[in-house]
Amino acid sequence: MTKPSCGIFDDAHGVAQVLPGIPEKRYFKIGEVCAITGVKQHVLRYWESEFRILHPQRAQSKQRLYRRVDVETVLAIKRLLKDEGFTISGAKKALAKDGGGQEQEPAVNPADIFGQLKAELLALQKILEE
């Protein structure tokens, strides 16, 4: 069987599959990003023009080189557009708002952390003195 371009491959039963996970590599070519994300090359190039956060480096040969963070950004854009039904404009706002559309952890006050740490250390000191 021939392997279709951009990320989808046929298994033994002829069913299209998307490659899971992001391999541990420093740079990915556009075809590899397509294979990982299930997004076609022309769509990736369009997203590069629409989303400033998505800006792959270029090799001397002018080939796009995506970093792991770029692949994660593509996955976030895909999730926002395809799964959550955002428009391009809405996805841009969501990415700008919280760095990827993910819910962020609530901010932790350093004074609270130090207060908790002090209380735990005092409790340990009390245990050791007994």
ZIUR-V999475 format. One record per residue. N is the residue number from 1. SS is DSSP state (H for helix, E for strand, - for the rest). PSI is psi as a letter, one per 20 degrees, with the letter a starting at -180 (none if undefined). D_LAST is the distance of its C-alpha to the last C-alpha in whole Angstrom. Layout:
{{N:SS:PSI:D_LAST} {N:SS:PSI:D_LAST}}
This chain:
{{1:-:q:74} {2:-:q:74} {3:-:o:71} {4:-:q:71} {5:-:q:70} {6:-:l:67} {7:-:i:64} {8:E:p:65} {9:E:q:66} {10:E:p:68} {11:-:a:66} {12:-:h:68} {13:-:j:69} {14:-:j:70} {15:-:p:68} {16:E:p:66} {17:E:q:63} {18:E:p:61} {19:-:p:59} {20:-:q:55} {21:-:r:52} {22:-:o:52} {23:-:q:53} {24:-:n:51} {25:-:q:54} {26:-:g:54} {27:-:q:57} {28:E:p:59} {29:-:r:63} {30:H:h:64} {31:H:h:65} {32:H:h:62} {33:H:g:60} {34:H:g:63} {35:H:h:62} {36:H:g:58} {37:H:h:59} {38:-:k:62} {39:-:p:64} {40:-:q:67} {41:H:g:68} {42:H:h:70} {43:H:g:68} {44:H:g:65} {45:H:h:68} {46:H:g:68} {47:H:h:64} {48:H:h:64} {49:H:h:67} {50:H:h:65} {51:-:o:62} {52:-:h:61} {53:-:h:57} {54:-:n:59} {55:-:n:61} {56:-:q:61} {57:E:r:62} {58:E:p:65} {59:-:r:66} {60:-:h:69} {61:-:j:71} {62:-:j:70} {63:-:p:68} {64:E:p:65} {65:E:o:62} {66:E:p:59} {67:-:r:55} {68:H:g:53} {69:H:h:52} {70:H:g:55} {71:H:g:55} {72:H:h:52} {73:H:g:54} {74:H:g:57} {75:H:h:55} {76:H:g:54} {77:H:g:57} {78:H:g:59} {79:H:g:56} {80:H:g:57} {81:H:g:61} {82:H:g:61} {83:H:g:58} {84:-:i:57} {85:-:k:61} {86:-:q:61} {87:-:r:64} {88:H:g:64} {89:H:g:63} {90:H:h:60} {91:H:h:59} {92:H:g:59} {93:H:g:57} {94:H:g:54} {95:H:h:54} {96:H:h:54} {97:H:g:52} {98:H:k:49} {99:-:k:50} {100:-:j:51} {101:-:i:51} {102:-:q:47} {103:-:p:45} {104:-:q:43} {105:-:q:39} {106:-:q:38} {107:-:p:37} {108:-:p:34} {109:-:p:33} {110:H:h:31} {111:H:h:29} {112:H:g:28} {113:H:g:26} {114:H:h:25} {115:H:g:23} {116:H:g:22} {117:H:g:20} {118:H:g:19} {119:H:g:17} {120:H:g:16} {121:H:h:14} {122:H:h:13} {123:H:g:11} {124:H:g:10} {125:H:g:9} {126:H:g:7} {127:H:g:5} {128:H:h:5} {129:H:i:4} {130:-:none:0}}
